[in-house]
């Protein structure tokens, strides 16, 4: 994808002569120092590290004094081609479908029976740089009931079942595709395929934030 090639080139050129810069000279010793410009690409580990740390501190400060769950929702590989072609639209649809599914199931009295909050982070690549779109949701172990007047705790090791979560995410995503008139080239049985979903406890949420941030 052109955007990926541009990002890689920006990272290679970051803080090198390719992007230009400024020259500083010490008035006392005459030593010259070159200060090259940053690429400012949001994926660059060199020039975005400070912003990433600022974001983490902000999220740490917003954590509730409660245990947390981490829900991970992954798309099947058959959708990779469509996601690469329509990144902006399909990433947004995946976020909406996954978040809505979690909200619906958590609201069900069979599970938590409360309104939950969540923080979602999209990852598009694995550590080996394989294309692998998935979303991590950090979710407090509880929610609001009684018109926002009472907190209801979740069970220590359970939020919702992953099988109905998978089915609901798949259905919501499929319906959203139809509304946008997007028709990926998929096999006839694709919409019966299981979408990988996983939910686990992650303590107070800080280490999980560090991992996904």
VOGU-3710 file (C-alpha; in Angstrom, 3 decimals, decimal comma):
1> xxxxxxxxxx> 0,000/0,000/0,000  1,309/3,512/-0,848  0,700/4,749/2,698  2,782/1,897/4,122  5,684/2,589/1,766  5,514/6,274/2,658  5,594/5,442/6,369  8,609/3,171/5,965  10,460/5,819/3,964  9,644/8,468/6,559
11> xxxxxxxxxx> 11,037/6,282/9,337  14,235/5,624/7,358  14,678/9,352/6,618  13,781/10,564/10,119  16,466/12,795/11,636  18,800/12,386/8,682  20,016/14,817/6,035  17,223/13,580/3,726  14,733/15,780/5,571  17,047/18,751/5,982
21> xxxxxxxxxx> 17,789/20,411/9,264  19,657/23,158/11,054  23,306/23,837/11,781  24,448/25,107/15,181  27,916/26,352/16,040  29,306/26,870/19,522  30,485/30,459/20,008  33,244/29,379/22,376  34,823/26,323/20,731  33,507/26,633/17,201
31> xxxxxxxxxx> 32,196/23,059/17,144  29,399/22,517/14,624  26,314/20,476/15,488  23,765/19,263/12,947  20,123/18,991/14,043  18,076/17,115/11,456  14,311/17,374/11,130  11,952/14,670/12,355  9,512/12,966/9,994  6,639/13,416/12,500
41> xxxxxxxxxx> 4,965/10,301/11,199  2,732/8,872/13,915  4,259/5,406/13,417  7,860/6,552/13,876  9,420/5,309/17,135  12,021/8,102/17,109  9,933/11,245/16,993  6,675/9,930/18,442  8,086/8,363/21,594  7,363/11,452/23,699
51> xxxxxxxxxx> 3,775/11,621/22,457  3,303/7,924/23,134  4,521/8,385/26,700  2,229/11,379/27,178  -0,700/9,311/25,916  0,151/6,495/28,325  0,349/8,858/31,299  -3,036/10,314/30,373  -4,585/6,837/30,154  -2,967/5,746/33,435
61> xxxxxxxxxx> -4,567/8,738/35,144  -7,992/7,822/33,775  -7,932/4,209/35,015  -10,558/3,346/37,593  -9,579/1,735/40,936  -10,817/-1,635/39,744  -9,489/-4,784/38,065  -9,605/-4,823/34,274  -10,291/-7,213/31,413  -8,604/-7,219/28,017
71> xxxxxxxxxx> -10,813/-8,242/25,108  -9,128/-8,942/21,773  -11,123/-9,239/18,556  -9,442/-10,382/15,343  -10,727/-10,452/11,760  -10,372/-13,620/9,650  -7,576/-13,659/7,083  -10,135/-13,758/4,248  -10,890/-10,088/4,956  -7,287/-8,903/4,796
81> xxxxxxxxxx> -7,497/-7,939/1,128  -10,655/-5,884/1,627  -9,196/-4,168/4,691  -6,063/-3,196/2,779  -8,164/-1,665/-0,007  -10,608/0,177/2,282  -8,599/0,821/5,423  -10,313/3,948/6,713  -13,837/2,584/6,237  -13,293/-0,977/7,422
91> xxxxxxxxxx> -11,181/-0,189/10,464  -13,955/2,160/11,568  -16,622/-0,505/10,942  -14,640/-3,075/12,911  -14,315/-0,692/15,859  -18,028/0,065/15,820  -19,136/-3,566/15,492  -16,745/-4,852/18,174  -17,547/-2,107/20,699  -21,291/-2,423/20,141
101> xxxxxxxxxx> -21,151/-6,194/20,579  -19,322/-5,842/23,897  -21,791/-3,228/25,119  -24,795/-5,365/24,163  -23,513/-8,541/25,808  -22,320/-6,784/28,970  -25,769/-5,217/29,293  -27,365/-8,686/29,174  -28,342/-9,899/32,652  -26,974/-13,358/31,826
111> xxxxxxxxxx> -23,530/-11,787/32,030  -22,945/-8,486/33,808  -26,221/-6,627/33,319  -24,631/-3,183/33,339  -23,327/-0,413/31,082  -19,576/-0,733/30,644  -16,861/1,595/29,456  -13,845/0,659/27,375  -10,700/1,892/25,686  -9,951/0,413/22,256
121> xxxxxxxxxx> -6,602/0,282/20,456  -6,273/-0,933/16,858  -3,231/-2,992/15,875  -2,695/-3,801/12,215  0,607/-5,687/12,300  2,222/-8,414/14,353  5,709/-8,079/15,830  6,952/-9,991/12,768  5,352/-7,303/10,542  2,636/-9,612/9,253
131> xxxxxxxxxx> -0,646/-7,910/8,405  -3,041/-8,886/11,184  -5,797/-6,350/12,041  -7,196/-6,750/15,541  -8,486/-4,554/18,349  -7,622/-4,650/22,037  -10,275/-3,321/24,410  -9,368/-2,485/28,006  -12,552/-2,859/30,075  -13,156/-2,204/33,802
141> xxxxxxxxxx> -14,418/-5,243/35,704  -17,836/-3,754/36,305  -20,388/-1,272/35,047  -23,108/1,224/35,868  -26,703/0,256/36,724  -29,801/2,002/38,143  -29,595/5,061/35,880  -25,953/5,607/36,652  -26,393/5,572/40,413  -24,779/2,235/41,270
151> xxxxxxxxxx> -21,664/0,289/40,340  -22,028/-3,427/39,696  -18,936/-5,602/39,926  -18,190/-8,295/37,358  -17,134/-11,757/38,439  -13,397/-11,945/39,183  -12,547/-13,972/36,070  -15,525/-13,545/33,735  -17,091/-10,760/31,685  -18,958/-12,337/28,722
161> xxxxxxxxxx> -18,666/-15,557/26,729  -16,457/-15,271/23,658  -18,586/-17,469/21,368  -21,660/-15,177/21,353  -19,252/-12,232/21,161  -17,739/-13,672/17,990  -21,163/-14,292/16,441  -22,445/-10,827/17,291  -19,339/-8,990/16,041  -19,544/-10,936/12,784
171> xxxxxxxxxx> -23,239/-10,154/12,308  -22,897/-6,461/13,125  -19,919/-6,128/10,804  -21,736/-7,925/7,982  -24,781/-5,661/8,334  -22,574/-2,564/8,292  -20,882/-3,774/5,100  -24,266/-4,120/3,415  -25,287/-0,602/4,423  -22,076/0,776/2,898
181> xxxxxxxxxx> -22,524/-1,329/-0,267  -19,128/-2,979/0,189  -19,027/-6,527/-1,131  -15,668/-8,258/-0,572  -14,969/-11,330/-2,673  -15,626/-14,031/-0,078  -16,493/-17,724/-0,143  -20,141/-18,716/0,304  -19,478/-20,126/3,779  -17,374/-17,266/5,078
191> xxxxxxxxxx> -20,072/-15,711/7,252  -20,372/-18,963/9,185  -16,700/-18,860/10,137  -15,683/-18,234/13,752  -14,025/-14,881/14,427  -11,281/-15,220/17,021  -12,167/-13,395/20,236  -10,364/-13,603/23,537  -10,990/-12,076/26,968  -8,616/-12,257/29,927
201> xxxxxxxxxx> -8,014/-10,520/33,245  -5,158/-7,997/33,281  -4,913/-6,779/36,862  -5,175/-3,022/37,318  -4,763/-2,389/33,573  -1,446/-0,559/33,663  0,718/-3,313/32,193  -1,917/-3,988/29,541  -1,867/-0,322/28,529  1,901/-0,444/28,250
211> xxx> 1,615/-3,448/25,951  -0,965/-2,046/23,552  -0,039/1,650/23,623
//
